[in-house]
Amino acid sequence: MATQIGLNMLLKVDTDGAGTYATVAGARALSVNFNKEMVDVTSQDDPLRWRQLIGDAGVKTLSITARGVFKDASSDAYARQYFFGDNVTRDWQIIIPSFYSFTGDFVVSNLKYDGEHNGEVQYEYTIESAGTITESAL
């Protein structure tokens, strides 16, 4: 696979619940973190005291953090709405260029705005998977 431009990595939110996706406005950096919780079944009587794990028993999660310049675009409004709503889930999609797209229900778990007196307002928010994630090759 050839080297990719980070600008082509996109985070999109389903704006109407019917599969109409809008790209998150003002994003400068996206971070994608897959995690699979391991189930440790090590006990005192295990030979040589090496950790023992159960394969495929852990919980899989996907966390995505977006950071950028606050533009008060419609995608910003959706992030606020989903954060301040009561456990509002919505389909989000992350596109990793020339690799895969990952789509599924997410909850906005962190929402942050900051700014210096002589600079732009910036945002950062994190979305956490809240169901099965589907992957599609690009």
Residue pairs with C-beta under 8 A, 6 or more apart in sequence:
1 98
1 99
2 98
4 96
4 97
4 98
4 99
5 97
6 29
6 30
8 95
8 97
9 30
9 94
9 95
9 96
9 97
10 23
10 24
10 27
10 30
10 93
10 94
10 95
11 23
11 24
11 27
11 30
11 64
11 66
11 92
11 93
11 94
11 95
12 21
12 22
12 23
12 24
12 92
12 93
12 94
12 95
13 21
13 22
13 24
13 75
13 78
13 79
13 90
13 91
13 92
13 93
14 20
14 21
14 90
14 91
14 92
14 93
15 21
15 22
15 74
15 75
15 78
17 90
17 91
19 91
21 93
22 74
22 75
22 78
23 75
24 66
24 68
24 75
24 79
25 68
25 71
25 73
25 74
25 75
25 76
26 68
26 69
26 70
26 71
26 73
26 76
26 123
27 66
27 67
27 68
28 67
28 68
28 69
29 66
29 67
29 68
30 64
30 65
30 66
30 67
30 94
31 64
31 65
31 67
32 62
32 63
32 64
32 94
32 96
32 102
33 62
33 63
33 64
33 65
34 60
34 61
34 62
35 60
35 61
35 62
35 63
36 58
36 59
36 60
36 61
37 58
37 59
37 60
37 61
38 53
38 57
38 58
39 53
39 54
39 57
39 58
40 51
40 52
40 53
41 52
41 53
41 54
42 49
42 50
42 51
42 52
43 52
46 52
60 129
60 133
61 128
61 129
62 102
62 104
62 106
62 128
62 129
62 133
63 109
63 126
63 127
63 128
63 129
64 92
64 94
64 106
64 126
64 127
65 110
65 124
65 125
65 126
66 123
66 124
66 125
66 126
66 127
67 122
67 123
67 124
68 122
68 123
69 120
69 121
69 122
69 123
70 76
70 113
70 115
70 120
70 121
70 122
70 123
76 123
78 90
79 108
79 111
79 123
79 125
80 111
81 88
82 88
82 89
82 90
82 107
82 108
83 108
83 111
83 125
87 107
88 107
88 108
89 105
89 106
89 107
89 130
89 131
90 105
90 106
91 103
91 104
91 105
91 106
92 103
92 104
92 105
92 106
92 127
93 101
93 102
93 103
94 101
94 102
95 101
95 138
96 102
96 138
97 138
98 138
99 137
99 138
100 135
100 136
100 137
100 138
101 135
101 136
101 138
102 133
102 134
102 135
102 136
103 133
103 134
103 135
103 136
104 129
104 130
104 131
104 132
104 133
104 134
105 129
105 130
105 131
105 132
106 127
106 128
106 129
106 130
107 127
107 128
107 130
108 125
108 126
108 127
109 126
109 127
109 128
110 124
110 125
110 126
111 123
111 124
111 125
112 123
112 124
112 125
113 121
113 122
113 123
114 121
114 122
114 124
115 121
115 122
